[in-house]
Amino acid sequence: MSADSYLVVRCDAPGCDAEGHWPVRHIPYTHTELRRLLRIERGWSRPRSNGRLEDRCPNHPA
Ligand SMILES: [Zn+2]
């Protein structure tokens, strides 16, 4: 991962290519922290579906 890259999570809803990221370089440091920020500030969720955790954008809550 380059120093300029942003962490990104993608919505797992079928046909959705929404990406969740944080606009501040180097913040957050981990995907766990990114998901926490997206959940609190952007309405993303992380439901369990068929035994695996998915990332869902605000338009596709499970
Ligand atoms: Zn979505």
N, CA, C, O and the ligand as a Tripos MOL2 file, in Angstrom:
@<TRIPOS>MOLECULE
protein
  249   247    63     0     0
PROTEIN
NO_CHARGES

@<TRIPOS>ATOM
      1 N           0.8470   -1.1940    0.0000 N.3       1 MET1
      2 CA          0.0000    0.0000    0.0000 C.3       1 MET1
      3 C           0.8810    1.2420    0.0000 C.2       1 MET1
      4 O           1.7560    1.3830    0.8540 O.2       1 MET1
      5 N           0.6590    2.1260   -0.9370 N.am      2 SER2
      6 CA          1.4860    3.3180   -1.0170 C.3       2 SER2
      7 C           1.0930    4.3230    0.0510 C.2       2 SER2
      8 O           0.0130    4.2350    0.6350 O.2       2 SER2
      9 N           1.9580    5.2570    0.2970 N.am      3 ALA3
     10 CA          1.7020    6.2560    1.3370 C.3       3 ALA3
     11 C           0.5320    7.1540    0.9770 C.2       3 ALA3
     12 O          -0.0660    7.7860    1.8480 O.2       3 ALA3
     13 N           0.2050    7.2110   -0.3170 N.am      4 ASP4
     14 CA         -0.8670    8.0980   -0.7310 C.3       4 ASP4
     15 C          -2.2180    7.4060   -0.8380 C.2       4 ASP4
     16 O          -3.2260    8.0490   -1.1300 O.2       4 ASP4
     17 N          -2.2440    6.1130   -0.6040 N.am      5 SER5
     18 CA         -3.4990    5.3920   -0.8130 C.3       5 SER5
     19 C          -4.4710    5.6340    0.3320 C.2       5 SER5
     20 O          -4.0870    5.8900    1.4730 O.2       5 SER5
     21 N          -5.7390    5.5410   -0.0230 N.am      6 TYR6
     22 CA         -6.7790    5.6350    0.9770 C.3       6 TYR6
     23 C          -7.3380    4.2460    1.2210 C.2       6 TYR6
     24 O          -7.3880    3.4130    0.3170 O.2       6 TYR6
     25 N          -7.7500    4.0130    2.4310 N.am      7 LEU7
     26 CA         -8.4770    2.7780    2.7050 C.3       7 LEU7
     27 C          -9.8790    2.9030    2.1340 C.2       7 LEU7
     28 O         -10.5050    3.9600    2.2150 O.2       7 LEU7
     29 N         -10.3600    1.8190    1.5620 N.am      8 VAL8
     30 CA        -11.6820    1.8180    0.9440 C.3       8 VAL8
     31 C         -12.4110    0.5340    1.3180 C.2       8 VAL8
     32 O         -11.8090   -0.5390    1.3530 O.2       8 VAL8
     33 N         -13.6900    0.6450    1.5930 N.am      9 VAL9
     34 CA        -14.5430   -0.5350    1.6680 C.3       9 VAL9
     35 C         -15.6280   -0.3650    0.6170 C.2       9 VAL9
     36 O         -16.0530    0.7530    0.3260 O.2       9 VAL9
     37 N         -16.0770   -1.4860    0.0480 N.am     10 ARG10
     38 CA        -17.0990   -1.4410   -0.9920 C.3      10 ARG10
     39 C         -18.3740   -2.1000   -0.5050 C.2      10 ARG10
     40 O         -18.3520   -3.0930    0.2230 O.2      10 ARG10
     41 N         -19.4870   -1.5180   -0.9280 N.am     11 CYS11
     42 CA        -20.7860   -2.0730   -0.5870 C.3      11 CYS11
     43 C         -20.9290   -3.4510   -1.2190 C.2      11 CYS11
     44 O         -20.6240   -3.6380   -2.3970 O.2      11 CYS11
     45 N         -21.3960   -4.4180   -0.4250 N.am     12 ASP12
     46 CA        -21.5530   -5.7850   -0.9200 C.3      12 ASP12
     47 C         -22.9390   -6.0720   -1.4730 C.2      12 ASP12
     48 O         -23.2190   -7.2060   -1.8600 O.2      12 ASP12
     49 N         -23.8100   -5.0760   -1.5180 N.am     13 ALA13
     50 CA        -25.1380   -5.3060   -2.0870 C.3      13 ALA13
     51 C         -25.0010   -5.6050   -3.5750 C.2      13 ALA13
     52 O         -24.1790   -4.9920   -4.2560 O.2      13 ALA13
     53 N         -25.8040   -6.5480   -4.0880 N.am     14 PRO14
     54 CA        -25.7120   -6.8940   -5.5110 C.3      14 PRO14
     55 C         -25.9090   -5.6670   -6.4030 C.2      14 PRO14
     56 O         -26.8730   -4.9210   -6.2290 O.2      14 PRO14
     57 N         -25.0210   -5.4640   -7.3340 N.am     15 GLY15
     58 CA        -25.1470   -4.3790   -8.2890 C.3      15 GLY15
     59 C         -24.7520   -3.0150   -7.7850 C.2      15 GLY15
     60 O         -24.8750   -2.0280   -8.5100 O.2      15 GLY15
     61 N         -24.2800   -2.9370   -6.5620 N.am     16 CYS16
     62 CA        -23.8950   -1.6400   -5.9990 C.3      16 CYS16
     63 C         -22.3840   -1.5320   -5.9870 C.2      16 CYS16
     64 O         -21.6960   -2.4360   -5.5140 O.2      16 CYS16
     65 N         -21.8670   -0.4350   -6.5030 N.am     17 ASP17
     66 CA        -20.4150   -0.2450   -6.4960 C.3      17 ASP17
     67 C         -20.0030    0.9400   -5.6290 C.2      17 ASP17
     68 O         -18.9460    1.5400   -5.8260 O.2      17 ASP17
     69 N         -20.8730    1.2650   -4.6560 N.am     18 ALA18
     70 CA        -20.5410    2.3720   -3.7570 C.3      18 ALA18
     71 C         -19.2710    2.0580   -2.9850 C.2      18 ALA18
     72 O         -19.0450    0.9210   -2.5710 O.2      18 ALA18
     73 N         -18.4480    3.0760   -2.7960 N.am     19 GLU19
     74 CA        -17.2240    2.9320   -2.0210 C.3      19 GLU19
     75 C         -17.2960    3.8250   -0.8000 C.2      19 GLU19
     76 O         -17.7670    4.9600   -0.8620 O.2      19 GLU19
     77 N         -16.8190    3.2890    0.3060 N.am     20 GLY20
     78 CA        -16.7270    4.0840    1.5230 C.3      20 GLY20
     79 C         -15.2820    4.3710    1.8350 C.2      20 GLY20
     80 O         -14.4630    3.4570    1.9370 O.2      20 GLY20
     81 N         -14.9720    5.6270    1.9850 N.am     21 HIS21
     82 CA        -13.5990    5.9850    2.3540 C.3      21 HIS21
     83 C         -13.6390    7.2260    3.2160 C.2      21 HIS21
     84 O         -14.6890    7.8440    3.3900 O.2      21 HIS21
     85 N         -12.5100    7.5770    3.7440 N.am     22 TRP22
     86 CA        -12.4310    8.7420    4.5980 C.3      22 TRP22
     87 C         -11.5210    9.7550    3.9370 C.2      22 TRP22
     88 O         -10.4300    9.3930    3.4960 O.2      22 TRP22
     89 N         -11.9320   11.0260    3.8500 N.am     23 PRO23
     90 CA        -11.2010   11.9800    3.0050 C.3      23 PRO23
     91 C          -9.9220   12.5480    3.6120 C.2      23 PRO23
     92 O          -9.2910   13.4160    3.0100 O.2      23 PRO23
     93 N          -9.5380   12.0810    4.7720 N.am     24 VAL24
     94 CA         -8.3270   12.5980    5.3910 C.3      24 VAL24
     95 C          -7.1970   11.5960    5.2200 C.2      24 VAL24
     96 O          -7.3070   10.4480    5.6500 O.2      24 VAL24
     97 N          -6.1200   12.0250    4.5960 N.am     25 ARG25
     98 CA         -5.0050   11.1270    4.3330 C.3      25 ARG25
     99 C          -4.4310   10.5820    5.6470 C.2      25 ARG25
    100 O          -4.2090   11.3210    6.6060 O.2      25 ARG25
    101 N          -4.2020    9.2760    5.6570 N.am     26 HIS26
    102 CA         -3.6180    8.5550    6.7920 C.3      26 HIS26
    103 C          -4.5750    8.4130    7.9700 C.2      26 HIS26
    104 O          -4.2000    7.8660    9.0080 O.2      26 HIS26
    105 N          -5.7870    8.8910    7.8250 N.am     27 ILE27
    106 CA         -6.8060    8.6590    8.8460 C.3      27 ILE27
    107 C          -8.0070    8.0690    8.1550 C.2      27 ILE27
    108 O          -8.4910    8.6880    7.2080 O.2      27 ILE27
    109 N          -8.5050    6.9780    8.5280 N.am     28 PRO28
    110 CA         -8.0120    6.1130    9.6250 C.3      28 PRO28
    111 C          -6.8630    5.2240    9.1610 C.2      28 PRO28
    112 O          -6.5300    5.2070    7.9770 O.2      28 PRO28
    113 N          -6.2600    4.4880   10.0860 N.am     29 TYR29
    114 CA         -5.1360    3.6310    9.7600 C.3      29 TYR29
    115 C          -5.5470    2.2250    9.3740 C.2      29 TYR29
    116 O          -4.8250    1.5390    8.6530 O.2      29 TYR29
    117 N          -6.6940    1.7980    9.8460 N.am     30 THR30
    118 CA         -7.0900    0.4130    9.6110 C.3      30 THR30
    119 C          -8.5110    0.3500    9.0650 C.2      30 THR30
    120 O          -9.2930    1.2880    9.2180 O.2      30 THR30
    121 N          -8.8280   -0.7700    8.4250 N.am     31 HIS31
    122 CA        -10.1860   -0.9440    7.9330 C.3      31 HIS31
    123 C         -11.1880   -0.9980    9.0770 C.2      31 HIS31
    124 O         -12.3330   -0.5720    8.9260 O.2      31 HIS31
    125 N         -10.7600   -1.5200   10.2170 N.am     32 THR32
    126 CA        -11.6610   -1.5520   11.3740 C.3      32 THR32
    127 C         -12.0560   -0.1350   11.7750 C.2      32 THR32
    128 O         -13.2250    0.1560   12.0290 O.2      32 THR32
    129 N         -11.0560    0.7320   11.8240 N.am     33 GLU33
    130 CA        -11.3520    2.1160   12.1980 C.3      33 GLU33
    131 C         -12.1530    2.8050   11.1010 C.2      33 GLU33
    132 O         -13.0550    3.5880   11.3970 O.2      33 GLU33
    133 N         -11.8390    2.5290    9.8510 N.am     34 LEU34
    134 CA        -12.6040    3.1120    8.7510 C.3      34 LEU34
    135 C         -14.0720    2.7090    8.8560 C.2      34 LEU34
    136 O         -14.9610    3.5480    8.7170 O.2      34 LEU34
    137 N         -14.3220    1.4260    9.1020 N.am     35 ARG35
    138 CA        -15.7170    0.9680    9.2010 C.3      35 ARG35
    139 C         -16.4230    1.6150   10.3830 C.2      35 ARG35
    140 O         -17.6170    1.9070   10.3020 O.2      35 ARG35
    141 N         -15.7140    1.8430   11.4690 N.am     36 ARG36
    142 CA        -16.3220    2.4990   12.6280 C.3      36 ARG36
    143 C         -16.7330    3.9320   12.2570 C.2      36 ARG36
    144 O         -17.8330    4.3740   12.5880 O.2      36 ARG36
    145 N         -15.8500    4.6400   11.5780 N.am     37 LEU37
    146 CA        -16.1560    6.0080   11.1630 C.3      37 LEU37
    147 C         -17.3080    6.0280   10.1740 C.2      37 LEU37
    148 O         -18.2050    6.8640   10.2810 O.2      37 LEU37
    149 N         -17.2910    5.1190    9.2180 N.am     38 LEU38
    150 CA        -18.3660    5.0930    8.2220 C.3      38 LEU38
    151 C         -19.7040    4.7750    8.8790 C.2      38 LEU38
    152 O         -20.7350    5.3190    8.4840 O.2      38 LEU38
    153 N         -19.6920    3.9080    9.8670 N.am     39 ARG39
    154 CA        -20.9360    3.5530   10.5450 C.3      39 ARG39
    155 C         -21.4860    4.7540   11.3090 C.2      39 ARG39
    156 O         -22.6750    5.0630   11.2280 O.2      39 ARG39
    157 N         -20.6170    5.4210   12.0450 N.am     40 ILE40
    158 CA        -21.0630    6.5150   12.9000 C.3      40 ILE40
    159 C         -21.4210    7.7510   12.0830 C.2      40 ILE40
    160 O         -22.4310    8.4040   12.3470 O.2      40 ILE40
    161 N         -20.5920    8.0700   11.0910 N.am     41 GLU41
    162 CA        -20.7280    9.3490   10.3950 C.3      41 GLU41
    163 C         -21.4680    9.2530    9.0690 C.2      41 GLU41
    164 O         -22.0170   10.2500    8.5990 O.2      41 GLU41
    165 N         -21.4940    8.0670    8.4540 N.am     42 ARG42
    166 CA        -22.0150    7.9780    7.0940 C.3      42 ARG42
    167 C         -23.1630    6.9970    6.9490 C.2      42 ARG42
    168 O         -23.7460    6.8880    5.8700 O.2      42 ARG42
    169 N         -23.5010    6.2810    8.0110 N.am     43 GLY43
    170 CA        -24.6460    5.3880    7.9330 C.3      43 GLY43
    171 C         -24.3660    4.0360    7.3030 C.2      43 GLY43
    172 O         -25.2990    3.3040    6.9770 O.2      43 GLY43
    173 N         -23.0990    3.6940    7.1270 N.am     44 TRP44
    174 CA        -22.7780    2.3490    6.6380 C.3      44 TRP44
    175 C         -23.0570    1.3370    7.7350 C.2      44 TRP44
    176 O         -23.0830    1.6780    8.9170 O.2      44 TRP44
    177 N         -23.2650    0.1010    7.3370 N.am     45 SER45
    178 CA        -23.4910   -0.9570    8.3160 C.3      45 SER45
    179 C         -22.6720   -2.1870    7.9260 C.2      45 SER45
    180 O         -22.1100   -2.2660    6.8340 O.2      45 SER45
    181 N         -22.6240   -3.1230    8.8390 N.am     46 ARG46
    182 CA        -21.8020   -4.3210    8.6180 C.3      46 ARG46
    183 C         -22.5890   -5.5510    9.0790 C.2      46 ARG46
    184 O         -22.2440   -6.1850   10.0770 O.2      46 ARG46
    185 N         -23.6470   -5.8740    8.3400 N.am     47 PRO47
    186 CA        -24.4760   -7.0150    8.7260 C.3      47 PRO47
    187 C         -23.8010   -8.3390    8.4020 C.2      47 PRO47
    188 O         -22.9140   -8.4110    7.5520 O.2      47 PRO47
    189 N         -24.2400   -9.3890    9.0980 N.am     48 ARG48
    190 CA        -23.7690  -10.7320    8.7770 C.3      48 ARG48
    191 C         -24.7890  -11.3770    7.8470 C.2      48 ARG48
    192 O         -25.9870  -11.3790    8.1320 O.2      48 ARG48
    193 N         -24.3120  -11.9190    6.7440 N.am     49 SER49
    194 CA        -25.1840  -12.5480    5.7660 C.3      49 SER49
    195 C         -24.5990  -13.8840    5.3660 C.2      49 SER49
    196 O         -23.4700  -13.9470    4.8780 O.2      49 SER49
    197 N         -25.3550  -14.9570    5.5650 N.am     50 ASN50
    198 CA        -24.8740  -16.2960    5.2270 C.3      50 ASN50
    199 C         -23.5320  -16.5880    5.8710 C.2      50 ASN50
    200 O         -22.6660  -17.2120    5.2580 O.2      50 ASN50
    201 N         -23.3600  -16.1450    7.0890 N.am     51 GLY51
    202 CA        -22.1640  -16.4790    7.8400 C.3      51 GLY51
    203 C         -20.9680  -15.5930    7.5990 C.2      51 GLY51
    204 O         -19.9090  -15.8040    8.1900 O.2      51 GLY51
    205 N         -21.1200  -14.5960    6.7320 N.am     52 ARG52
    206 CA        -19.9860  -13.6890    6.5340 C.3      52 ARG52
    207 C         -20.4340  -12.2480    6.7390 C.2      52 ARG52
    208 O         -21.5960  -11.8980    6.5340 O.2      52 ARG52
    209 N         -19.4860  -11.4350    7.1470 N.am     53 LEU53
    210 CA        -19.7830  -10.0250    7.3490 C.3      53 LEU53
    211 C         -19.7330   -9.2990    6.0210 C.2      53 LEU53
    212 O         -18.8210   -9.5050    5.2200 O.2      53 LEU53
    213 N         -20.7140   -8.4510    5.7960 N.am     54 GLU54
    214 CA        -20.7470   -7.6540    4.5890 C.3      54 GLU54
    215 C         -20.6440   -6.1800    4.9440 C.2      54 GLU54
    216 O         -20.9590   -5.7660    6.0590 O.2      54 GLU54
    217 N         -20.2010   -5.4080    3.9800 N.am     55 ASP55
    218 CA        -20.2370   -3.9500    4.1140 C.3      55 ASP55
    219 C         -21.4170   -3.4500    3.3180 C.2      55 ASP55
    220 O         -21.5900   -3.8200    2.1560 O.2      55 ASP55
    221 N         -22.2380   -2.6060    3.9390 N.am     56 ARG56
    222 CA        -23.4180   -2.0740    3.2440 C.3      56 ARG56
    223 C         -23.4210   -0.5510    3.3370 C.2      56 ARG56
    224 O         -23.2570    0.0330    4.4080 O.2      56 ARG56
    225 N         -23.6150    0.0740    2.1640 N.am     57 CYS57
    226 CA        -23.6870    1.5300    2.1220 C.3      57 CYS57
    227 C         -25.0400    1.9730    2.6880 C.2      57 CYS57
    228 O         -25.9130    1.1370    2.9180 O.2      57 CYS57
    229 N         -25.2240    3.2790    2.9140 N.am     58 PRO58
    230 CA        -26.4840    3.7610    3.5110 C.3      58 PRO58
    231 C         -27.7040    3.4450    2.6540 C.2      58 PRO58
    232 O         -28.8200    3.4140    3.1730 O.2      58 PRO58
    233 N         -27.5230    3.2100    1.3610 N.am     59 ASN59
    234 CA        -28.6430    2.9030    0.4880 C.3      59 ASN59
    235 C         -29.0580    1.4390    0.5410 C.2      59 ASN59
    236 O         -30.1220    1.0790    0.0360 O.2      59 ASN59
    237 N         -28.2340    0.5970    1.1440 N.am     60 HIS60
    238 CA        -28.4880   -0.8340    1.1400 C.3      60 HIS60
    239 C         -28.3180   -1.4540    2.5210 C.2      60 HIS60
    240 O         -27.5330   -2.3890    2.6810 O.2      60 HIS60
    241 N         -29.0330   -0.9540    3.5120 N.am     61 PRO61
    242 CA        -28.9590   -1.6100    4.8350 C.3      61 PRO61
    243 C         -29.5560   -3.0040    4.7290 C.2      61 PRO61
    244 O         -30.5890   -3.1960    4.0880 O.2      61 PRO61
    245 N         -28.9190   -3.9580    5.3440 N.am     62 ALA62
    246 CA        -29.4130   -5.3450    5.2480 C.3      62 ALA62
    247 C         -30.6900   -5.5210    6.0650 C.2      62 ALA62
    248 O         -31.2510   -6.6160    6.1060 O.2      62 ALA62
    249 ZN        -24.9190   -0.1450   -1.6470 Zn       63 ZN63
@<TRIPOS>BOND
     1     1     2 1
     2     2     3 1
     3     3     4 2
     4     3     5 am
     5     5     6 1
     6     6     7 1
     7     7     8 2
     8     7     9 am
     9     9    10 1
    10    10    11 1
    11    11    12 2
    12    11    13 am
    13    13    14 1
    14    14    15 1
    15    15    16 2
    16    15    17 am
    17    17    18 1
    18    18    19 1
    19    19    20 2
    20    19    21 am
    21    21    22 1
    22    22    23 1
    23    23    24 2
    24    23    25 am
    25    25    26 1
    26    26    27 1
    27    27    28 2
    28    27    29 am
    29    29    30 1
    30    30    31 1
    31    31    32 2
    32    31    33 am
    33    33    34 1
    34    34    35 1
    35    35    36 2
    36    35    37 am
    37    37    38 1
    38    38    39 1
    39    39    40 2
    40    39    41 am
    41    41    42 1
    42    42    43 1
    43    43    44 2
    44    43    45 am
    45    45    46 1
    46    46    47 1
    47    47    48 2
    48    47    49 am
    49    49    50 1
    50    50    51 1
    51    51    52 2
    52    51    53 am
    53    53    54 1
    54    54    55 1
    55    55    56 2
    56    55    57 am
    57    57    58 1
    58    58    59 1
    59    59    60 2
    60    59    61 am
    61    61    62 1
    62    62    63 1
    63    63    64 2
    64    63    65 am
    65    65    66 1
    66    66    67 1
    67    67    68 2
    68    67    69 am
    69    69    70 1
    70    70    71 1
    71    71    72 2
    72    71    73 am
    73    73    74 1
    74    74    75 1
    75    75    76 2
    76    75    77 am
    77    77    78 1
    78    78    79 1
    79    79    80 2
    80    79    81 am
    81    81    82 1
    82    82    83 1
    83    83    84 2
    84    83    85 am
    85    85    86 1
    86    86    87 1
    87    87    88 2
    88    87    89 am
    89    89    90 1
    90    90    91 1
    91    91    92 2
    92    91    93 am
    93    93    94 1
    94    94    95 1
    95    95    96 2
    96    95    97 am
    97    97    98 1
    98    98    99 1
    99    99   100 2
   100    99   101 am
   101   101   102 1
   102   102   103 1
   103   103   104 2
   104   103   105 am
   105   105   106 1
   106   106   107 1
   107   107   108 2
   108   107   109 am
   109   109   110 1
   110   110   111 1
   111   111   112 2
   112   111   113 am
   113   113   114 1
   114   114   115 1
   115   115   116 2
   116   115   117 am
   117   117   118 1
   118   118   119 1
   119   119   120 2
   120   119   121 am
   121   121   122 1
   122   122   123 1
   123   123   124 2
   124   123   125 am
   125   125   126 1
   126   126   127 1
   127   127   128 2
   128   127   129 am
   129   129   130 1
   130   130   131 1
   131   131   132 2
   132   131   133 am
   133   133   134 1
   134   134   135 1
   135   135   136 2
   136   135   137 am
   137   137   138 1
   138   138   139 1
   139   139   140 2
   140   139   141 am
   141   141   142 1
   142   142   143 1
   143   143   144 2
   144   143   145 am
   145   145   146 1
   146   146   147 1
   147   147   148 2
   148   147   149 am
   149   149   150 1
   150   150   151 1
   151   151   152 2
   152   151   153 am
   153   153   154 1
   154   154   155 1
   155   155   156 2
   156   155   157 am
   157   157   158 1
   158   158   159 1
   159   159   160 2
   160   159   161 am
   161   161   162 1
   162   162   163 1
   163   163   164 2
   164   163   165 am
   165   165   166 1
   166   166   167 1
   167   167   168 2
   168   167   169 am
   169   169   170 1
   170   170   171 1
   171   171   172 2
   172   171   173 am
   173   173   174 1
   174   174   175 1
   175   175   176 2
   176   175   177 am
   177   177   178 1
   178   178   179 1
   179   179   180 2
   180   179   181 am
   181   181   182 1
   182   182   183 1
   183   183   184 2
   184   183   185 am
   185   185   186 1
   186   186   187 1
   187   187   188 2
   188   187   189 am
   189   189   190 1
   190   190   191 1
   191   191   192 2
   192   191   193 am
   193   193   194 1
   194   194   195 1
   195   195   196 2
   196   195   197 am
   197   197   198 1
   198   198   199 1
   199   199   200 2
   200   199   201 am
   201   201   202 1
   202   202   203 1
   203   203   204 2
   204   203   205 am
   205   205   206 1
   206   206   207 1
   207   207   208 2
   208   207   209 am
   209   209   210 1
   210   210   211 1
   211   211   212 2
   212   211   213 am
   213   213   214 1
   214   214   215 1
   215   215   216 2
   216   215   217 am
   217   217   218 1
   218   218   219 1
   219   219   220 2
   220   219   221 am
   221   221   222 1
   222   222   223 1
   223   223   224 2
   224   223   225 am
   225   225   226 1
   226   226   227 1
   227   227   228 2
   228   227   229 am
   229   229   230 1
   230   230   231 1
   231   231   232 2
   232   231   233 am
   233   233   234 1
   234   234   235 1
   235   235   236 2
   236   235   237 am
   237   237   238 1
   238   238   239 1
   239   239   240 2
   240   239   241 am
   241   241   242 1
   242   242   243 1
   243   243   244 2
   244   243   245 am
   245   245   246 1
   246   246   247 1
   247   247   248 2
@<TRIPOS>SUBSTRUCTURE
     1 MET1         2 RESIDUE 1 A MET
     2 SER2         6 RESIDUE 1 A SER
     3 ALA3        10 RESIDUE 1 A ALA
     4 ASP4        14 RESIDUE 1 A ASP
     5 SER5        18 RESIDUE 1 A SER
     6 TYR6        22 RESIDUE 1 A TYR
     7 LEU7        26 RESIDUE 1 A LEU
     8 VAL8        30 RESIDUE 1 A VAL
     9 VAL9        34 RESIDUE 1 A VAL
    10 ARG10       38 RESIDUE 1 A ARG
    11 CYS11       42 RESIDUE 1 A CYS
    12 ASP12       46 RESIDUE 1 A ASP
    13 ALA13       50 RESIDUE 1 A ALA
    14 PRO14       54 RESIDUE 1 A PRO
    15 GLY15       58 RESIDUE 1 A GLY
    16 CYS16       62 RESIDUE 1 A CYS
    17 ASP17       66 RESIDUE 1 A ASP
    18 ALA18       70 RESIDUE 1 A ALA
    19 GLU19       74 RESIDUE 1 A GLU
    20 GLY20       78 RESIDUE 1 A GLY
    21 HIS21       82 RESIDUE 1 A HIS
    22 TRP22       86 RESIDUE 1 A TRP
    23 PRO23       90 RESIDUE 1 A PRO
    24 VAL24       94 RESIDUE 1 A VAL
    25 ARG25       98 RESIDUE 1 A ARG
    26 HIS26      102 RESIDUE 1 A HIS
    27 ILE27      106 RESIDUE 1 A ILE
    28 PRO28      110 RESIDUE 1 A PRO
    29 TYR29      114 RESIDUE 1 A TYR
    30 THR30      118 RESIDUE 1 A THR
    31 HIS31      122 RESIDUE 1 A HIS
    32 THR32      126 RESIDUE 1 A THR
    33 GLU33      130 RESIDUE 1 A GLU
    34 LEU34      134 RESIDUE 1 A LEU
    35 ARG35      138 RESIDUE 1 A ARG
    36 ARG36      142 RESIDUE 1 A ARG
    37 LEU37      146 RESIDUE 1 A LEU
    38 LEU38      150 RESIDUE 1 A LEU
    39 ARG39      154 RESIDUE 1 A ARG
    40 ILE40      158 RESIDUE 1 A ILE
    41 GLU41      162 RESIDUE 1 A GLU
    42 ARG42      166 RESIDUE 1 A ARG
    43 GLY43      170 RESIDUE 1 A GLY
    44 TRP44      174 RESIDUE 1 A TRP
    45 SER45      178 RESIDUE 1 A SER
    46 ARG46      182 RESIDUE 1 A ARG
    47 PRO47      186 RESIDUE 1 A PRO
    48 ARG48      190 RESIDUE 1 A ARG
    49 SER49      194 RESIDUE 1 A SER
    50 ASN50      198 RESIDUE 1 A ASN
    51 GLY51      202 RESIDUE 1 A GLY
    52 ARG52      206 RESIDUE 1 A ARG
    53 LEU53      210 RESIDUE 1 A LEU
    54 GLU54      214 RESIDUE 1 A GLU
    55 ASP55      218 RESIDUE 1 A ASP
    56 ARG56      222 RESIDUE 1 A ARG
    57 CYS57      226 RESIDUE 1 A CYS
    58 PRO58      230 RESIDUE 1 A PRO
    59 ASN59      234 RESIDUE 1 A ASN
    60 HIS60      238 RESIDUE 1 A HIS
    61 PRO61      242 RESIDUE 1 A PRO
    62 ALA62      246 RESIDUE 1 A ALA
    63 ZN63       249 GROUP 0 **** ****
